[in-house]
Amino acid sequence: MNINLPNFNMKNLVKEAGSTISRVVQLTEEKLGTTERTEYDIHFQNLAERADVTKTWTEKIVRDTESVLIPNPQNRVEDYIFEKIEKSKPKRLSNLEHLALDMIEAGGDFGQDMPYGQALIKVGQAEQKLGQCEHDFIATSGICFTQPLRKFLDGEMKTISKERGILETKRLDLDACKNRVKKARSMLGQQAAERDLRVAQAEFDRQSEITKLLLDGISTSQASHLRHLHAFIQTQVRYYKQCSDVMDQLQRDLANLGGPTPYAPLDLQDAAKSSSIGGGIGGNAPRGAGNHNSNAGHGQKPNQSMPIHVNTDQMQRARVLCSYDAKDHTELNLNANEVIFVAECSPVNEDYMYGKQGLMKGLVPRAFVEMLDEEQDVTL
């Protein structure tokens, strides 16, 4: 039975083992402070520190951005594998698109001629558009932001790390030569050690300049990263604008459907103006909430043909005395002991006030609320 063993060069093996042991001893002595150590200049140390900070934060930013774009960690790992094997990523349906498909299917089963079925189909179609906007946003953000930053980490930063490792090796060689010069006993040994020292010093200086040039390039890289950041923000602005347009159209479609309980679109501009009322409490409010006429419950409501004018800057806090179920969509549902904001209608109505409850606005029966003094400490 013939066994082919690899050819080992015992001299090289012993030499490498001796070098490794010597290097371990040298590093140990440096840690203990018992041997000389060549220190890098202050400028180099500052450049190296800035490179380390840049690498650390860039890695975190890339990781966090990818988590925002693709929250599912399993999908992120799968995309990374497909990217490494240079294959196209699988097409996945987002949660919005799954919701859209189910809503459209449910609307068909409930009846396309029924109000609820029609609304489900309209909403499902809007969710599909939002899902497509999300896909475009993720793809564009990867191209303009995360991919360039990852390319920087995999390319330039790895090169810098490699050259810094070589420089550290040259430094250790230089310090070892300095120690040999000190320990040389004969004239010939002294001359040979000094010759090795000059060679090691030249190699160290040359590698130091190479590494400094690479570290200086970090400033240029950060200027490029700033442009990528601007592109990412522009992508976000376009994405949210597209989503806003889709939802505005959906509100118009739902309002046009009519039905027994018509949809009351939210006026975002009006909500933004009144969001500072009551220490930042506010939200999106239905357009013309409380402008409809309905004779129900407690007294006569304002006439539908007479719009209600309310000065939202004069809203005051009021406590709900007892629960109240809204009679129609112009009124607010009230829970006992909750605190809301109310204001007088213009013209003043004897039975109703204009109320603001979180994100909703509407009419509230005057008899069901009690005004609170401004100095009272109320937690909303």
Disulfide bonds with the S-S distance in Angstrom:
none
